[in-house]
């Protein structure tokens, strides 16, 4: 496999303080990239500073804060003579639950992170990416292609950015910037514990009436999702695959991260709507 030139490369990774983003940052540093990333706390920064032997430069940055994102991007660009070879947009959140039950404010927040935050990051780095004729890798999910019940905000927000990524791919082609979707399946990346907590909070917040309507099905979904994530692709392997997609030449428009994601992508290309409806129920144990 051909890869992009390996001399003096720079990379920025959002959500690099934990989980998949942390392992992507470490993997890039091991390949001699100058790595910059966002974190959510000083503790995450200290942890990765030690783990990377000071090779990864993290900044506390909430990507829903556009001013903070622009300041971070300016800092990274200044450290690299105004250039950036690789942007991996990885940061994201999950808000599970029945659409009727979830607060609109919670759904809006997921879109703020997964869509508008990601837009702010990409747009802030475009001048540096243009100068380097670099590459953008957006970490997506198989549920953007086959959305699951009780996982609507995640599937919808990721699908929204998948559409925007296709537009970016067309708009940025004249500047030599590639845009790649890394479509993740189930991963053991630190996310399962967060997912389990989010599932528990949703269940606890249901009213008696909501429990009567959705409780049994949601409990089945929660158990299935926790089991799926607990047996998913390990974080280091997932990060290695994302980096592979980041370096592949010519750039793919999308690539699966995990065998389950590959299976879902192939299934959706070939299946009818009725078959997809049956599959989305089957996958989460609700058939």
C-alpha positions as CSV (number, residue, x, y, z in Angstrom):
1,X,0.0,0.0,0.0
2,X,1.3,3.4,-0.9
3,X,1.2,6.1,1.8
4,X,1.5,9.8,1.9
5,X,5.0,11.3,2.2
6,X,6.5,10.6,5.6
7,X,8.8,13.7,6.1
8,X,8.0,16.4,8.7
9,X,4.3,15.5,8.9
10,X,2.0,17.3,11.3
11,X,-1.4,16.1,12.6
12,X,-4.3,17.4,14.7
13,X,-6.7,15.1,16.5
14,X,-9.8,16.1,18.3
15,X,-10.9,14.2,21.3
16,X,-7.3,13.0,21.8
17,X,-7.4,12.9,25.6
18,X,-9.1,9.5,25.9
19,X,-10.4,6.5,24.1
20,X,-9.9,6.1,20.3
21,X,-8.5,9.7,19.9
22,X,-5.8,9.0,22.5
23,X,-4.6,5.9,20.7
24,X,-4.7,7.7,17.3
25,X,-2.5,10.4,18.8
26,X,-0.1,7.9,20.2
27,X,-0.1,5.9,16.9
28,X,0.7,9.0,14.9
29,X,3.4,10.1,17.3
30,X,5.0,6.6,16.9
31,X,5.1,7.3,13.2
32,X,7.0,10.5,13.7
33,X,4.2,13.0,13.2
34,X,4.1,16.2,15.1
35,X,0.8,15.6,16.9
36,X,-1.5,18.2,18.4
37,X,-4.8,17.4,20.0
38,X,-7.8,18.5,22.1
39,X,-8.5,17.2,25.6
40,X,-11.2,17.8,28.1
41,X,-9.1,18.2,31.2
42,X,-5.6,18.9,32.5
43,X,-5.6,15.3,33.8
44,X,-5.9,14.0,30.3
45,X,-3.1,16.3,29.1
46,X,-0.8,15.0,31.9
47,X,-1.6,11.4,31.1
48,X,-0.9,11.7,27.4
49,X,2.2,13.8,28.0
50,X,3.6,10.8,30.1
51,X,2.3,8.1,27.7
52,X,3.8,9.8,24.6
53,X,7.1,10.8,26.3
54,X,6.0,14.4,25.6
55,X,5.6,13.8,21.9
56,X,1.9,14.8,21.8
57,X,0.9,18.4,22.4
58,X,-2.7,18.6,23.9
59,X,-4.8,21.7,24.6
60,X,-8.0,21.8,26.7
61,X,-10.6,22.8,24.1
62,X,-14.4,22.4,23.9
63,X,-15.1,22.1,20.2
64,X,-18.5,23.7,20.7
65,X,-16.7,26.9,21.5
66,X,-15.9,28.4,18.1
67,X,-13.5,31.0,19.5
68,X,-11.6,28.3,21.4
69,X,-11.4,26.1,18.3
70,X,-10.1,29.0,16.2
71,X,-7.4,29.8,18.8
72,X,-6.3,26.2,19.0
73,X,-6.1,25.9,15.2
74,X,-4.1,29.1,15.0
75,X,-1.7,27.8,17.7
76,X,-1.2,24.5,15.8
77,X,-0.8,26.2,12.4
78,X,1.8,28.6,13.9
79,X,3.8,25.7,15.3
80,X,3.9,24.2,11.8
81,X,4.7,27.2,9.6
82,X,1.1,27.6,8.7
83,X,0.7,24.0,7.4
84,X,-1.2,20.9,8.5
85,X,-0.9,17.6,6.8
86,X,-3.6,15.7,8.6
87,X,-6.7,16.5,10.6
88,X,-8.5,13.7,12.3
89,X,-11.9,14.8,13.5
90,X,-12.7,12.3,16.1
91,X,-14.4,14.0,19.0
92,X,-18.1,13.0,19.5
93,X,-20.7,12.1,22.0
94,X,-23.6,9.6,22.3
95,X,-27.1,10.4,23.6
96,X,-29.1,7.1,23.7
97,X,-32.8,6.8,24.3
98,X,-36.3,6.9,22.7
99,X,-36.7,10.0,20.6
100,X,-40.0,10.7,22.4
101,X,-38.3,10.6,25.8
102,X,-35.0,12.5,25.2
103,X,-35.0,16.2,26.0
104,X,-34.6,18.3,22.8
105,X,-31.8,20.2,24.6
106,X,-29.8,16.9,24.8
107,X,-30.4,16.1,21.2
108,X,-29.3,19.7,20.2
109,X,-26.2,19.3,22.3
110,X,-25.2,16.1,20.4
111,X,-25.6,18.0,17.1
112,X,-23.5,20.9,18.6
113,X,-20.7,18.5,19.2
114,X,-21.0,16.0,16.3
115,X,-21.9,18.5,13.6
116,X,-21.3,22.1,14.4
117,X,-18.2,21.4,16.5
118,X,-16.8,19.3,13.8
119,X,-17.6,22.0,11.2
120,X,-15.8,24.6,13.3
121,X,-12.7,22.4,13.6
122,X,-12.6,21.7,9.8
123,X,-13.1,25.3,8.8
124,X,-10.6,26.6,11.2
125,X,-7.9,24.3,9.8
126,X,-8.7,24.8,6.1
127,X,-6.0,27.5,5.4
128,X,-3.3,25.2,6.9
129,X,-4.6,22.1,5.1
130,X,-4.7,24.0,1.8
131,X,-1.1,25.1,2.2
132,X,0.0,21.5,2.8
133,X,-2.5,19.9,0.4
134,X,-3.5,17.8,3.4
135,X,-6.1,15.3,4.4
136,X,-9.2,15.3,6.6
137,X,-10.4,12.1,8.2
138,X,-13.8,12.2,9.9
139,X,-14.5,9.4,12.3
140,X,-18.0,8.4,11.6
141,X,-20.1,5.3,12.6
142,X,-22.0,2.5,11.0
143,X,-25.2,3.8,12.6
144,X,-25.0,6.8,10.3
145,X,-25.6,4.4,7.5
146,X,-28.0,2.0,9.3
147,X,-29.4,4.0,12.3
148,X,-30.5,1.9,15.2
149,X,-33.6,2.4,17.4
150,X,-32.9,4.2,20.7
151,X,-29.7,5.6,19.1
152,X,-31.3,8.2,16.9
153,X,-29.3,11.4,17.8
154,X,-26.0,9.7,17.2
155,X,-27.0,8.1,13.9
156,X,-28.7,11.4,12.7
157,X,-25.9,13.7,13.7
158,X,-23.2,11.5,12.2
159,X,-25.3,11.1,9.0
160,X,-25.5,14.9,8.8
161,X,-21.8,15.2,8.9
162,X,-21.3,12.4,6.5
163,X,-23.3,14.5,4.0
164,X,-21.2,17.5,4.8
165,X,-18.1,15.5,4.3
166,X,-19.2,14.6,0.8
167,X,-19.7,18.3,0.1
168,X,-16.3,19.1,1.5
169,X,-14.8,16.4,-0.7
170,X,-16.2,18.1,-3.8
171,X,-15.5,21.7,-2.7
172,X,-11.9,21.0,-1.5
173,X,-10.9,18.8,-4.4
174,X,-9.4,21.8,-6.4
175,X,-7.1,22.5,-3.4
176,X,-5.8,19.0,-3.3
177,X,-7.4,18.3,0.1
178,X,-8.7,14.7,0.5
179,X,-11.7,14.0,2.8
180,X,-12.1,10.4,4.2
181,X,-14.8,8.9,6.3
182,X,-13.6,6.3,8.8
183,X,-16.7,4.4,9.5
184,X,-16.4,2.8,13.0
185,X,-18.2,-0.3,14.2
186,X,-18.2,-1.4,17.8
187,X,-15.0,-0.6,19.6
188,X,-13.5,-1.2,23.1
189,X,-12.1,2.4,23.3
190,X,-13.2,3.6,26.8
191,X,-16.5,4.5,25.3
192,X,-18.4,1.4,26.6
193,X,-18.2,2.7,30.2
194,X,-19.5,6.1,29.1
195,X,-22.2,4.5,27.1
196,X,-23.3,2.3,30.0
197,X,-23.6,5.4,32.2
198,X,-25.6,7.2,29.5
199,X,-28.0,4.3,29.1
200,X,-28.4,4.1,32.9
201,X,-29.2,7.8,33.2
202,X,-31.8,7.6,30.4
203,X,-33.5,4.7,32.0
204,X,-33.5,6.4,35.4
205,X,-35.0,9.6,34.0
206,X,-38.0,7.9,32.4
207,X,-41.4,8.6,34.0
208,X,-43.7,5.8,34.9
209,X,-45.6,6.3,31.7
210,X,-42.5,6.3,29.6
211,X,-41.3,3.1,31.3
212,X,-44.6,1.5,30.4
213,X,-44.1,2.5,26.8
214,X,-40.4,1.9,26.2
215,X,-38.9,0.3,29.4
216,X,-38.7,-3.3,28.3
217,X,-37.5,-2.6,24.8
218,X,-35.0,0.0,26.0
219,X,-33.6,-2.4,28.6
220,X,-33.1,-5.0,25.9
221,X,-31.4,-2.5,23.7
222,X,-29.1,-1.3,26.6
223,X,-28.1,-4.9,27.4
224,X,-27.4,-5.7,23.8
225,X,-25.4,-2.4,23.2
226,X,-23.3,-2.9,26.3
227,X,-22.5,-6.5,25.2
228,X,-21.7,-5.4,21.7
229,X,-19.3,-2.6,22.8
230,X,-17.7,-4.8,25.3
231,X,-16.7,-7.3,22.6
232,X,-15.8,-4.8,19.9
233,X,-12.6,-4.0,18.1
234,X,-9.8,-3.1,20.6
235,X,-8.8,0.6,20.7
236,X,-5.3,0.2,19.4
237,X,-6.4,-1.9,16.4
238,X,-9.1,0.7,15.7
239,X,-6.6,3.5,15.8
240,X,-4.3,1.6,13.6
241,X,-7.0,1.3,11.0
242,X,-7.9,5.0,11.2
243,X,-4.3,5.9,10.6
244,X,-4.1,3.4,7.7
245,X,-7.1,5.3,6.1
246,X,-5.4,8.6,6.8
247,X,-2.3,7.5,4.9
248,X,-3.8,5.4,2.1
249,X,-3.0,6.6,-1.5
250,X,-5.2,7.3,-3.4
251,X,-7.5,8.5,-0.6
252,X,-10.6,6.4,-0.2
253,X,-13.9,8.2,0.2
254,X,-14.7,6.0,3.1
255,X,-13.4,2.9,4.9
256,X,-14.7,0.6,7.5
257,X,-13.1,0.4,11.0
258,X,-14.0,-3.2,12.1
259,X,-15.5,-6.2,10.5
260,X,-19.0,-5.3,11.7
261,X,-18.8,-1.9,10.1
262,X,-17.7,-3.4,6.9
263,X,-20.6,-5.9,7.0
264,X,-23.1,-3.1,7.6
265,X,-21.8,-0.9,4.8
266,X,-22.0,-3.8,2.3
267,X,-25.5,-4.8,3.6
268,X,-26.9,-1.4,3.2
269,X,-25.7,-1.1,-0.4
270,X,-27.6,-4.2,-1.3
271,X,-30.6,-4.5,1.0
272,X,-34.1,-3.2,0.6
273,X,-35.7,-0.8,3.1
274,X,-37.7,-3.7,4.6
275,X,-34.5,-5.7,5.0
276,X,-32.8,-2.8,6.6
277,X,-35.7,-2.2,9.0
278,X,-35.5,-5.9,10.0
279,X,-31.7,-5.7,10.4
280,X,-31.8,-2.6,12.6
281,X,-34.1,-4.4,15.0
282,X,-32.1,-7.6,14.9
283,X,-28.8,-6.0,15.6
284,X,-30.0,-4.5,18.9
285,X,-32.0,-7.6,20.0
286,X,-35.5,-6.2,19.3
287,X,-36.6,-8.5,16.4
